[in-house]
Amino acid sequence: QPFNGMSIHCRLGDRHTYKPSAIDVDGIDCSVPDLLTGDYMLSLVYDRAFVAESIRVRVQGDSGKWQDDIDILYFYRIRVQASERLIREDVLDKLVSTRAQLEDEYAEFKIEKQFDGSVRFKVRATSAYFHEYGIWPHGDKMLSCRFEVDDDFTRFWLEKQDDGSMRILTKATRRYLGEYGEGVLADKLISTRFEDDNGYTRFVFEKQGLVGYPGPAARVVAITEAEAAVQKRLEDLRTLAEKKQEQALQNVPNVTKLYFDEYDQPLTVIGSRISRD
């Protein structure tokens, strides 16, 4: 029991400090708040400064609860709720942003569910994965596809909100993704620099085409190739028909071809009859 006048709090991990549910003769009730699945250090903190007893606990929270909202058979576009802009991998610097609003395969993502309840985002155009460069002190906290690694900086928790949108939390850093999309200095980059709880840290997932089917770019190429093949076939048939016509005229006696500059087209003279080819 703490001394009179001394406050006591529960601390889970390094970010969640809260009042106990009850303090009685049986002990202190530190009910775990609604949190993500993981291993945490649960401690008692006196006067918010002095850590007393600590124990490592395993929390089964909402980490994988919203995986079922994602259909792995489809690609998705992801739109920032506040700005209504689509996020997209930039072709040049590989940063994920809302700078270019193009509905192409750089703005479509395959969402891969992981065994621990997290997800990975794979860009349809490049097959690169989202990654938060969050290693202190060199990390810039930017979301990008610059690093081809398979670690917890490429894994994210989804947290569904009451309005149906999702918040996205990096597993390694426990920071929320958001768009810097408001103000004069807004660069429209997706990062964890600002952990605000507003529409810029909420995202709307829009289902697109089936995984395994050709995307818009591939379909355009396929149609173009098909049209070229048909055009070539028509040209071959036209050439074959002209050759057969030439052979037929060569077999007719007293046939002479005349060319007139006015029409620049051949005229066939058969006896006293003139016909235009």
C-alpha positions in Angstrom: 0.0 0.0 0.0 1.3 3.5 -0.8 1.9 6.1 1.8 -0.9 8.6 2.5 -1.0 11.4 -0.1 1.0 9.4 -2.6 -0.6 8.7 -6.0 -0.4 5.3 -7.7 -0.7 4.5 -11.3 -0.4 1.6 -13.6 2.0 1.8 -16.5 1.9 -0.6 -19.5 4.9 -0.4 -21.7 6.5 3.0 -22.1 3.5 5.0 -23.3 0.3 4.0 -21.4 0.0 5.3 -17.8 -3.5 5.1 -16.3 -5.2 5.0 -12.9 -5.9 1.5 -11.5 -9.5 0.3 -11.5 -9.5 -0.5 -7.8 -7.2 -0.5 -4.8 -8.3 -2.8 -1.9 -7.0 -5.3 0.6 -6.6 -7.8 -2.2 -4.2 -5.6 -4.1 -4.3 -3.2 -7.0 -6.4 -3.8 -10.1 -4.5 -2.7 -13.2 -7.0 -3.6 -15.9 -5.3 -3.6 -19.2 -6.7 -0.9 -21.6 -7.8 -1.7 -25.1 -4.4 -2.3 -26.7 -2.7 -4.2 -29.4 -1.4 -7.7 -28.9 2.1 -7.9 -27.7 4.5 -8.3 -24.7 4.6 -5.4 -22.3 6.2 -4.5 -19.0 3.4 -3.8 -16.5 4.6 -1.6 -13.6 3.3 0.3 -10.6 4.3 4.0 -10.6 4.2 6.1 -7.5 3.6 9.9 -7.9 4.1 9.3 -11.7 7.9 9.2 -11.0 9.0 6.2 -9.0 8.6 2.7 -10.5 7.9 0.0 -8.0 7.1 -3.6 -8.9 7.2 -4.7 -12.6 6.2 -7.8 -14.4 6.2 -8.8 -18.1 2.7 -9.6 -19.4 1.3 -10.9 -22.6 -1.7 -8.8 -23.9 -4.2 -10.2 -26.4 -5.7 -7.1 -27.8 -7.2 -5.8 -31.1 -4.1 -6.3 -33.2 -5.6 -8.7 -35.7 -9.3 -7.9 -35.1 -9.7 -5.8 -38.3 -7.8 -8.1 -40.6 -11.1 -9.7 -41.5 -12.3 -6.4 -43.0 -9.6 -6.8 -45.8 -10.2 -9.1 -48.7 -6.8 -10.5 -49.8 -8.2 -11.4 -53.2 -8.4 -7.7 -54.2 -6.1 -4.8 -54.6 -7.0 -1.6 -52.7 -6.6 2.1 -53.1 -6.2 4.1 -49.9 -7.6 7.6 -49.5 -6.8 10.1 -46.7 -10.1 10.9 -45.1 -9.5 14.6 -44.5 -8.1 15.6 -47.9 -9.8 12.8 -49.9 -6.5 12.3 -51.8 -5.1 8.9 -52.8 -1.8 7.8 -51.4 0.7 6.6 -54.0 4.4 5.5 -54.4 6.3 8.2 -56.2 8.2 6.9 -59.2 11.3 9.1 -58.6 12.0 9.2 -54.9 9.9 6.2 -53.8 8.2 8.2 -51.0 4.6 7.4 -50.3 2.6 10.6 -50.7 -0.5 12.3 -52.1 1.4 14.7 -54.3 0.4 13.1 -57.6 -3.2 12.2 -57.9 -3.0 9.5 -60.6 -5.2 6.4 -60.5 -2.5 4.0 -61.7 -0.9 0.9 -60.4 1.4 2.9 -58.2 -1.8 3.8 -56.2 -3.0 0.2 -55.9 -1.8 -2.1 -53.1 -2.0 -5.7 -52.3 -2.6 -6.2 -48.5 -0.9 -9.2 -47.1 -2.0 -10.5 -43.8 0.6 -11.7 -41.3 0.4 -14.5 -38.7 0.6 -12.0 -35.8 -2.4 -10.0 -37.0 -0.5 -7.2 -38.8 -0.5 -6.5 -42.5 2.0 -5.6 -45.2 1.3 -3.3 -48.1 2.7 -4.3 -51.5 2.6 -1.7 -54.4 1.0 -3.3 -57.5 3.3 -1.5 -60.0 6.7 -2.3 -58.4 6.0 -5.2 -55.9 7.8 -3.1 -53.3 6.6 -3.0 -49.7 5.7 0.0 -47.5 8.4 0.8 -44.9 8.7 3.4 -42.2 12.2 4.6 -41.8 11.9 5.1 -38.1 15.3 4.0 -36.6 16.4 6.7 -34.2 18.3 9.0 -34.6 18.8 8.7 -38.4 15.3 7.7 -39.4 13.2 10.4 -41.1 9.9 8.7 -40.1 8.8 8.7 -43.8 6.7 6.0 -45.3 8.4 4.8 -48.5 9.5 1.9 -50.7 13.2 2.8 -50.5 14.2 -0.2 -48.4 13.6 -3.8 -49.4 13.5 -5.5 -46.0 11.3 -7.8 -44.1 11.0 -6.6 -40.6 8.5 -4.9 -38.2 9.0 -1.5 -39.9 7.1 -3.1 -42.9 4.3 -4.4 -40.8 1.3 -2.4 -39.7 -1.7 -2.7 -37.4 -5.1 -1.6 -38.6 -7.5 0.1 -36.1 -11.0 0.5 -37.4 -12.7 3.7 -36.3 -16.4 4.4 -35.5 -16.9 6.1 -38.9 -15.5 3.1 -40.8 -12.1 4.5 -41.6 -8.8 2.9 -40.5 -5.9 4.2 -38.5 -2.5 2.6 -39.5 0.1 1.9 -36.8 3.6 0.8 -37.5 4.4 -2.3 -35.5 8.0 -1.5 -34.8 7.6 2.1 -33.6 3.9 2.1 -32.5 3.4 5.4 -34.3 0.4 6.3 -36.5 0.7 7.1 -40.2 -0.6 10.4 -41.3 -0.6 12.9 -44.2 1.0 16.3 -43.7 -1.6 17.8 -45.9 -2.7 21.1 -44.3 -0.9 24.4 -44.1 1.5 26.4 -46.1 4.4 24.0 -45.5 2.4 20.9 -46.1 4.5 18.5 -48.2 1.7 15.9 -48.6 4.1 13.1 -47.5 2.8 10.1 -45.5 4.9 9.7 -42.3 4.7 9.3 -38.5 6.1 12.7 -37.8 2.9 14.0 -36.4 0.8 11.7 -34.3 -2.4 13.7 -34.4 -5.8 12.0 -34.0 -7.7 13.6 -36.9 -8.8 13.0 -40.4 -5.3 13.1 -41.7 -4.4 10.0 -39.7 -7.5 8.1 -40.9 -7.7 6.3 -44.2 -10.5 4.9 -46.3 -9.8 1.6 -48.1 -11.3 1.3 -51.6 -11.5 -2.2 -53.2 -10.3 -2.5 -56.8 -9.6 -5.4 -59.2 -8.9 -9.0 -58.3 -5.3 -10.0 -57.6 -3.9 -12.1 -60.4 -5.9 -10.3 -63.2 -4.1 -7.7 -65.4 -4.3 -4.2 -64.2 -5.2 -1.1 -66.3 -1.7 -0.7 -67.8 -1.4 -4.4 -68.6 -4.8 -4.3 -70.3 -3.9 -1.3 -72.4 -0.7 -3.1 -73.6 -2.7 -6.3 -74.3 -5.3 -4.4 -76.3 -2.7 -2.5 -78.2 -0.9 -5.8 -79.1 -4.1 -7.4 -80.2 -5.0 -4.4 -82.4 -1.6 -4.5 -84.0 -1.9 -8.2 -84.7 -5.3 -7.7 -86.3 -4.0 -4.8 -88.4 -1.0 -6.9 -89.6 -3.4 -9.7 -90.5 -5.5 -7.3 -92.5 -2.5 -6.0 -94.3 -1.4 -9.5 -95.2 -4.8 -10.3 -96.6 -4.9 -7.1 -98.6 -1.4 -7.9 -100.1 -2.5 -11.4 -100.9 -5.6 -10.2 -102.6 -3.6 -7.7 -104.7 -1.2 -10.4 -105.8 -4.1 -12.7 -106.9 -5.7 -9.8 -108.8 -2.4 -9.2 -110.6 -2.1 -12.8 -111.5 -5.6 -12.9 -112.9 -5.0 -9.9 -115.1 -1.8 -11.3 -116.5 -3.7 -14.4 -117.7 -6.3 -12.3 -119.7 -5.2 -11.6 -123.3 -4.9 -8.1 -124.8 -4.8 -6.4 -121.4 -2.9 -3.2 -121.1 -2.6 -0.9 -118.0 -2.6 2.8 -118.5 -1.8 5.4 -115.8 -3.3 8.9 -115.8 -1.6 11.7 -113.9 -5.0 13.2 -113.1 -6.1 10.2 -111.1 -2.8 8.5 -110.4 -4.7 5.2 -110.7 -4.4 2.4 -113.2 -6.9 1.9 -115.9 -7.3 -1.5 -117.6 -8.1 -1.6 -121.3 -9.7 -4.9 -122.5 -10.6 -4.6 -126.1 -12.7 -1.5 -126.5 -13.9 -1.5 -122.9 -12.2 0.6 -120.2 -12.6 -0.2 -116.6 -11.1 1.3 -113.4 -9.4 -1.1 -110.9 
